[in-house]
């Protein structure tokens, strides 16, 4: 009888299968007891390329402490950041919006590949916040976002200044109002330390929106970068994510349609950045909430503007922190019926329960005005449509006295051409300065036009010249400006057919942006129109081919709708 040479198979348990995983984790410091704990990631955007993020390495360590002491097994990993303020006015600005996708993709990749159970994401500069939030929406494991915090205001001649003061100083220098020495003094004093730009610009706007959305702990958005409160934010966030794991609370449970309405309400009340429209649309897309620009339009009509904050006002985020911060503002709005109090938050409690513990706004302050005496009776972020922007455009009307502007178009196909025209005094009072082919696909990357708008303000033309673009504006922009014009020129949107000399009207009351050109003439121009070649190389090439319309949030994973939008306005 032959010997049975078959080897009996052994059932390998899941625990045994994980031996290689444990071996590698032991090399990074894990002990036996850590393998029984939930693995919690700390997504850090630390970098030395911008003051917004220079301090986040220390904050990540605090978040790790909090997660470990709560009972988790935490580990820090990094993603990128770029500085809008440093790249502004250069070709580097094309990488700004696309960096949002790189950040989201990279965090999603680590969370998915490492099978982490939850995480804390810490962001500073403008695109870190929506980038982190898009990843949180996609990965759908318990998560908490922490804002790195605002920078302190700079001081010059007894007044508060910031980075926008420098951009506007260039316009003043070009006009001859200040000399080179004065401009240098402004430059040297504008940014005194760590933290994101101090006014109600994009970073502070998005941080406030995320807190209102319920995805940050109370106070996270207004606690300054260089403060004890900010370190505590991070420690508590590490603990909070463990609490979410225990309670089984996921981002989709928090980021509901009503929560997004809360976020939009707070942005309108504060007079936040136009970029909030773009980013909240993108975050809602990632979490599967049906949010459109019509929702912004609806909420804008009923929420008053009550915050006297830069760029159109006098104060900065640190001033708001000193009088109670965003929780105090939200408490005021909630009591007046503007917020949905039953929305769940990362504390595990509802928004209403969180606000019961919030302090009221300090007495005698004039940063937040009474709701019955608003700076503007409705929200300052206005959705415009018309034959120049059939899919929509966004204008920020904080402090802008001009409600209707009609003038001849001065059309430029690049920011560089428009800059030269301003410096050479070719742009005159009454003109409508148009910068196109700088949209999501055409830029590519939808660069911000802060340098242009600041030069106009510095030359005294802030409300005397209208500025239109299929690109974006910084949260630091103020004046008579309309951005996000969609469809963009690259895909044959009507802005591509506009010519210098055409009469253009911006009407913030009727919420229209239009050109006085006949349909017959527009058809003739369309027949003669040909698209410019798309960027084809590297990150920007991939972005240009994948990105959707700005009125859809300029996302890169909306493939079917993107393809349709590309052909909507072709011949």
Residue pairs with C-beta under 8 A, 6 or more apart in sequence:
18 35
22 30
22 35
25 34
25 35
28 75
30 73
34 73
35 73
37 71
37 72
37 73
38 71
38 72
38 73
38 117
38 118
38 242
38 245
39 72
39 73
39 74
39 75
39 114
39 115
39 116
39 117
40 67
40 72
40 73
40 74
40 75
40 116
40 117
40 118
40 119
40 120
40 238
40 241
40 242
40 245
41 74
41 75
41 76
41 77
41 110
41 111
41 114
41 116
41 118
41 119
41 120
42 60
42 63
42 64
42 67
42 74
42 75
42 76
42 77
42 119
42 120
42 122
42 238
43 77
43 78
43 79
43 107
43 110
43 111
43 119
43 120
43 121
43 122
43 132
43 135
44 56
44 57
44 59
44 60
44 76
44 77
44 78
44 79
44 122
45 53
45 56
45 78
45 79
45 80
45 81
45 103
45 122
45 123
45 124
45 125
45 128
45 132
45 148
46 53
46 54
46 55
46 56
46 57
46 60
46 78
47 53
47 54
47 56
47 80
47 81
48 54
49 81
49 82
49 83
49 86
50 81
50 82
50 83
50 85
50 86
50 124
50 125
51 151
51 191
51 193
51 194
51 195
52 81
52 83
52 124
52 125
52 126
52 128
52 148
52 151
52 194
52 195
52 196
52 197
52 203
53 81
53 123
53 124
53 125
53 128
53 148
54 194
55 148
55 194
55 195
55 225
55 226
56 122
56 123
56 124
56 148
58 231
59 122
59 146
59 148
59 230
59 231
59 233
59 234
60 76
60 122
60 234
61 76
62 231
62 232
62 234
62 235
62 238
63 74
63 120
63 122
63 146
63 234
63 235
63 237
63 238
64 74
64 75
64 76
64 238
65 235
65 238
66 234
66 235
66 236
66 237
66 238
66 239
66 240
67 74
67 120
67 238
67 239
67 241
67 242
68 74
68 238
69 238
69 239
70 238
70 239
70 242
70 243
71 242
72 117
72 118
72 238
72 241
72 242
72 245
74 238
77 110
79 102
79 103
79 106
79 107
79 131
80 99
80 102
80 103
80 106
81 99
81 103
81 123
81 124
81 125
81 127
81 128
82 92
82 95
82 96
82 99
82 125
82 127
83 125
84 93
84 96
84 125
84 126
84 127
84 202
84 448
84 450
84 474
85 163
85 197
86 92
87 93
87 95
87 96
88 167
88 448
88 450
88 451
88 474
89 415
89 419
89 450
89 451
93 445
93 447
93 448
94 443
94 444
94 445
94 447
94 540
95 445
95 539
95 540
96 126
96 127
96 445
96 447
96 448
97 127
97 278
97 440
97 445
97 446
97 447
97 472
97 554
98 444
98 445
98 539
98 540
98 543
98 547
99 127
99 131
100 127
100 130
100 131
100 134
100 279
100 282
101 131
101 134
101 543
101 555
101 556
102 131
102 539
103 123
103 127
103 128
103 131
103 132
103 134
103 135
104 130
104 131
104 132
104 134
104 135
104 138
104 286
105 135
107 119
107 121
107 131
107 132
107 135
107 139
108 135
108 138
108 139
110 116
111 119
111 135
111 139
111 141
112 139
116 141
117 141
117 142
117 245
118 141
118 142
118 143
118 241
118 242
118 244
118 245
119 141
119 143
119 241
120 143
120 144
120 145
120 146
120 234
120 237
120 238
120 241
121 132
121 133
121 135
121 136
121 143
121 144
121 145
121 146
122 132
122 145
122 146
122 147
122 148
122 234
122 237
123 129
123 131
123 132
123 145
123 146
123 147
123 148
124 147
124 148
124 149
124 195
124 196
124 203
124 225
125 196
125 203
126 196
126 201
126 202
126 203
126 206
126 275
126 475
128 148
128 203
129 145
129 147
129 203
129 206
129 207
129 210
129 279
130 206
130 279
130 282
130 283
132 145
133 145
133 210
133 215
133 279
133 283
133 286
134 282
134 283
134 286
136 143
136 145
136 215
136 251
137 251
137 252
137 255
137 283
137 286
137 287
138 286
138 287
140 250
140 251
140 252
140 287
141 250
141 251
142 241
142 244
142 245
142 249
142 250
142 251
143 215
143 241
143 244
143 251
143 346
144 215
144 216
144 217
144 237
144 240
144 241
144 244
144 346
145 210
145 215
145 216
145 220
145 237
146 216
146 217
146 220
146 233
146 234
146 237
147 196
147 203
147 207
147 210
147 211
147 216
147 220
147 221
147 223
147 233
148 194
148 195
148 196
148 225
148 230
149 194
149 195
149 196
149 223
149 224
149 225
149 226
149 227
149 230
149 233
150 195
150 196
150 197
150 198
150 203
150 204
150 222
150 224
150 225
150 316
150 317
150 318
150 321
151 162
151 191
151 192
151 193
151 194
151 195
151 196
151 197
151 198
151 224
151 225
152 192
152 193
152 195
152 198
152 224
152 226
152 318
153 160
153 161
153 162
153 192
153 198
153 316
153 318
153 319
154 160
154 161
154 162
154 165
154 189
154 190
154 191
154 192
155 161
155 189
155 192
156 165
156 185
156 186
156 189
156 190
160 316
161 186
161 189
161 190
162 190
162 191
162 197
162 198
162 199
162 310
162 316
162 476
163 190
163 191
163 197
163 476
164 197
164 199
164 201
164 310
164 311
164 450
164 454
164 474
164 476
165 186
165 190
166 183
166 186
166 187
166 190
167 450
167 451
167 454
167 455
167 458
167 476
168 454
168 457
168 458
169 178
169 182
169 183
169 186
169 187
169 458
170 183
170 451
170 454
170 455
170 458
171 454
171 455
171 456
171 457
171 458
171 459
172 178
172 183
172 458
172 459
173 179
173 180
173 182
173 183
173 458
174 422
174 423
174 455
174 458
174 459
175 458
175 459
175 460
177 458
193 225
193 226
194 225
194 226
195 224
195 225
195 226
196 203
196 204
196 207
196 225
197 203
197 204
197 475
197 476
198 204
198 310
198 316
198 317
198 318
199 309
199 310
199 311
199 316
199 317
199 475
199 476
200 208
200 270
200 271
200 272
200 273
200 307
200 309
200 310
200 311
200 313
200 317
200 475
201 273
201 310
201 311
201 474
201 475
201 476
202 273
202 275
202 276
202 474
202 475
203 475
204 221
204 222
204 272
204 317
204 475
205 267
205 270
205 272
205 273
205 275
205 276
205 475
206 273
206 275
206 276
206 279
207 216
207 220
207 221
207 222
208 221
208 222
208 266
208 267
208 270
208 272
208 326
209 263
209 264
209 266
209 267
209 272
209 276
209 279
209 280
210 216
210 220
210 221
210 263
211 217
211 218
211 219
211 220
211 221
211 266
211 326
211 327
211 330
212 259
212 262
212 263
212 265
212 266
212 267
212 326
212 330
212 339
213 254
213 255
213 259
213 260
213 262
213 263
213 283
214 254
214 255
214 259
214 262
214 343
214 344
214 345
214 346
214 351
215 251
215 254
215 255
215 345
215 346
216 346
217 233
217 236
217 237
217 240
217 346
217 347
218 327
218 347
218 354
218 357
218 358
219 229
219 233
219 325
219 326
219 327
220 233
220 237
221 325
221 326
222 317
222 320
222 321
222 325
222 326
222 327
223 229
223 230
223 233
223 321
223 325
224 230
224 317
224 318
224 321
237 346
240 346
240 347
240 348
241 346
243 348
244 250
244 346
244 348
247 348
249 344
249 346
249 348
251 287
252 287
252 288
253 344
254 343
254 344
254 345
254 346
255 283
255 284
255 287
255 289
256 289
256 343
256 344
257 289
257 290
257 291
258 340
258 342
258 343
259 340
259 343
260 280
260 283
260 284
260 289
260 291
260 295
261 295
261 299
261 340
262 339
262 340
262 343
262 351
263 276
263 280
264 276
264 280
264 295
264 296
264 299
264 303
265 299
265 303
265 333
265 338
265 339
266 272
266 326
266 329
266 330
266 333
266 339
267 273
267 276
267 280
267 379
267 381
268 299
268 300
268 303
268 305
268 378
268 379
268 380
268 381
269 303
269 304
269 305
269 306
269 307
269 329
269 333
269 338
269 379
270 305
270 306
270 307
270 309
270 329
271 305
271 307
271 309
271 312
271 313
271 375
271 380
271 396
271 398
272 381
272 475
273 396
273 473
273 474
273 475
274 381
274 394
274 395
274 396
274 472
274 473
274 475
274 477
274 483
274 484
275 472
275 473
275 474
275 475
276 381
277 293
277 296
277 381
277 383
277 394
277 484
278 472
278 484
278 550
278 553
278 554
279 553
280 291
280 553
281 291
281 292
281 293
281 551
281 552
281 553
281 555
282 553
282 554
282 555
283 553
284 290
284 291
284 553
285 291
285 552
285 553
285 555
285 558
286 555
293 383
293 392
293 394
293 551
294 383
296 381
296 383
297 382
297 383
297 511
299 379
300 378
300 379
300 381
300 382
300 383
301 378
301 379
302 338
302 378
303 338
303 378
303 379
304 371
304 374
304 375
304 376
304 377
304 378
304 379
305 374
305 375
305 376
305 378
305 379
305 380
305 398
306 329
306 368
306 369
306 370
306 371
306 374
306 375
307 313
307 320
307 329
307 367
307 368
307 369
307 375
308 314
308 315
308 366
308 367
308 368
308 369
308 375
309 315
309 316
309 317
309 320
309 367
310 316
310 476
311 398
311 475
311 476
311 477
311 478
312 398
312 399
312 400
312 478
313 375
313 398
313 399
315 367
319 367
320 326
320 329
320 367
320 368
322 362
323 361
323 362
323 365
323 367
323 368
324 358
324 359
324 360
324 361
324 362
327 354
327 355
327 358
327 359
328 358
328 359
328 360
328 361
328 362
328 368
329 361
329 368
330 339
330 351
330 355
330 358
331 355
331 358
331 359
331 360
331 361
332 360
332 361
332 368
332 371
333 339
333 371
334 341
334 351
334 352
334 355
336 371
339 351
340 351
341 350
341 351
341 352
341 355
342 350
342 351
342 352
343 350
343 351
344 350
344 351
345 351
345 354
347 353
347 354
361 368
369 375
375 398
375 399
376 397
376 398
380 396
380 397
380 398
381 394
381 395
381 396
381 397
382 394
382 395
382 396
382 397
382 508
382 511
383 392
383 393
383 394
383 511
384 392
384 393
384 394
384 395
384 482
384 506
384 508
384 511
384 512
384 513
385 391
385 392
385 393
385 511
385 512
385 513
386 512
386 513
386 514
387 494
387 514
387 515
387 517
387 522
388 468
388 485
388 494
388 495
388 498
388 504
388 513
388 514
388 515
389 482
389 485
389 486
389 493
389 494
389 495
389 513
390 486
390 487
390 493
390 494
391 486
391 487
391 493
391 549
391 551
392 484
392 486
392 551
393 468
393 482
393 483
393 484
393 485
393 486
393 513
394 482
394 483
394 484
395 481
395 482
395 483
395 506
395 508
395 513
396 473
396 477
396 478
396 481
397 403
397 508
398 478
399 478
400 463
400 478
400 479
400 480
400 508
401 463
402 463
402 480
403 507
403 508
403 509
404 505
404 506
404 507
404 508
404 509
405 432
405 466
405 480
405 505
405 506
406 503
406 504
406 505
406 506
407 430
407 431
407 432
407 465
407 466
407 503
407 504
408 430
408 431
408 432
408 500
408 501
408 502
408 503
408 504
409 431
409 432
409 434
409 498
409 499
409 500
409 501
409 502
409 503
409 504
409 515
410 421
410 426
410 427
410 431
410 432
410 433
410 434
410 500
411 434
411 436
411 498
411 499
411 500
412 418
412 421
412 433
412 434
412 435
412 436
413 435
413 436
413 437
413 489
414 435
414 437
414 438
415 435
415 438
415 447
415 449
415 451
415 452
415 471
418 433
418 435
418 452
419 451
419 452
419 455
421 427
421 433
422 433
422 452
422 455
422 456
422 459
423 455
427 433
427 456
427 461
427 465
428 465
429 461
429 464
429 465
430 464
430 465
431 465
431 466
432 465
432 466
432 467
432 468
432 504
432 506
433 452
433 456
433 465
433 466
433 467
433 468
434 467
434 468
434 469
434 495
434 498
434 504
435 449
435 452
435 467
435 468
435 469
435 471
436 442
436 469
436 470
436 485
436 488
436 489
436 495
436 496
436 498
437 443
437 470
437 488
437 489
437 490
437 496
437 532
438 446
438 447
438 449
438 469
438 470
438 471
439 446
439 470
439 471
439 485
439 486
439 488
439 489
439 490
439 493
439 550
440 446
440 488
440 543
440 544
440 547
440 548
440 549
440 550
440 554
441 488
441 490
441 491
441 534
441 544
441 545
441 547
441 566
442 470
442 488
442 489
442 490
442 532
443 471
444 534
444 535
444 540
444 541
444 543
444 544
444 547
445 540
445 543
446 470
446 471
446 472
446 550
446 554
447 471
447 472
448 471
448 472
448 473
448 474
448 477
449 467
449 469
449 471
449 472
449 473
449 474
449 477
449 481
449 483
450 473
450 474
450 476
450 477
452 467
453 462
453 467
453 473
453 474
453 477
453 478
453 479
453 481
454 476
454 477
456 462
456 465
456 467
456 479
457 478
457 479
462 478
462 479
462 480
463 479
463 480
464 480
465 480
466 480
466 481
466 482
466 504
466 506
467 479
467 480
467 481
467 482
468 481
468 482
468 483
468 485
468 495
468 504
468 506
468 513
469 481
469 482
469 483
469 485
470 483
470 484
470 485
470 486
470 488
470 489
470 490
470 493
470 495
470 550
471 483
472 483
472 484
472 550
473 481
473 483
480 506
482 506
482 513
484 550
484 551
485 493
485 495
485 513
486 493
486 549
486 550
486 551
487 493
487 494
487 549
487 565
487 568
487 569
488 495
488 496
488 549
488 550
489 495
489 496
490 496
490 531
490 532
490 534
491 531
491 549
491 565
491 566
491 568
491 569
491 570
492 526
492 529
492 531
492 568
492 569
492 570
492 571
493 569
494 515
494 522
494 569
496 529
496 569
497 517
497 522
497 525
497 526
497 529
498 504
498 515
498 517
499 525
502 515
502 516
502 517
503 515
503 516
504 513
504 514
504 515
504 516
505 512
505 513
505 514
505 515
505 516
506 512
506 513
507 513
507 514
526 569
526 571
527 571
529 571
531 570
534 541
534 544
534 545
535 541
535 543
535 544
536 544
542 556
543 556
546 556
546 557
546 559
546 562
547 554
547 555
547 556
547 562
548 554
548 555
548 556
548 558
548 561
548 562
548 565
549 562
549 565
552 558
552 561
552 565
